[in-house]
Amino acid sequence: MSLNTGFIDGQNLFSKLKKKSEFANIKIENNEICPVFNFNSLEPKLDFCHKKPFGINNIFKIDRRLLSIFGLPQYGIHGNAWSLKKNRVIFHLAKRSSKLDDFPGYYDNLFAGGQPLGISILDNLKKEAFEEAGIKKIVKKNLTKGRIVNYFHEHQGKIHSGIIFNYHLKIDKSNFCNMDGEVESFLSIDAFEIYKLLESNTLKPNCIIPIADFFLR
């Protein structure tokens, strides 16, 4: 099925829906604009050049908070940060701020974020690494590209279609500093101890995907 979207304006559509009670309490705060592609949401577009601006060939654009409402795929980057200590793999995780709407206080990959329109996937990764962990420079040889994973999950009464661009960054230092207020602390943990976070239900569900991708590689 092909969709002619020459007259679709995502923001204008939402402003009309706001008049209906079920949409009235939804707030648009981040103004993070994301592209929508002419692909079935169950089989989303996965093939991208990670060095070019993202979403140029979109059929329309919409605020990130509206994607799940309309059943549209959400793209994002997730970066594992890891290091070796006495031949043991150490994962470095970020604890999400308790003020966030989604999964407050949960542990997450060291840096992650939605993939907005107009910035390349790699540049977005660097931006998130700086904003969330204070990483100013990423050494190319230490960065490994992982798989692109499409997954589905239910959260807050909505079915979410997510696409994660997985990356794995080997680091030598762990003196992290959050810059955007979305992280309240950091945790360095032996890979063999991650199961404890799963047992205590303190690990953000989708961040296990990049961790699994790391070990599958």
GIPE-V293478 format. One line per field, one symbol per residue. phi: phi as a letter, one per 30 degrees, with the letter a starting at -180 (. if undefined). Layout:
BEGIN
phi=???
END
This chain:
BEGIN
phi=.ccdcdcdbedddddddedcedcdcdcccdhcdbdbcdbdddbddbcbddccedidcdcabadedceddcicdccacbcdcbacbhicdccccccdedcddchdiddbeebaldcddjcdddddeddddddcbiddbcdedcccdcdcccbbacahibccccbccdbbcdbccbddbdccicbcabbcbdedcdedddddhcceeddddddddeddd
END
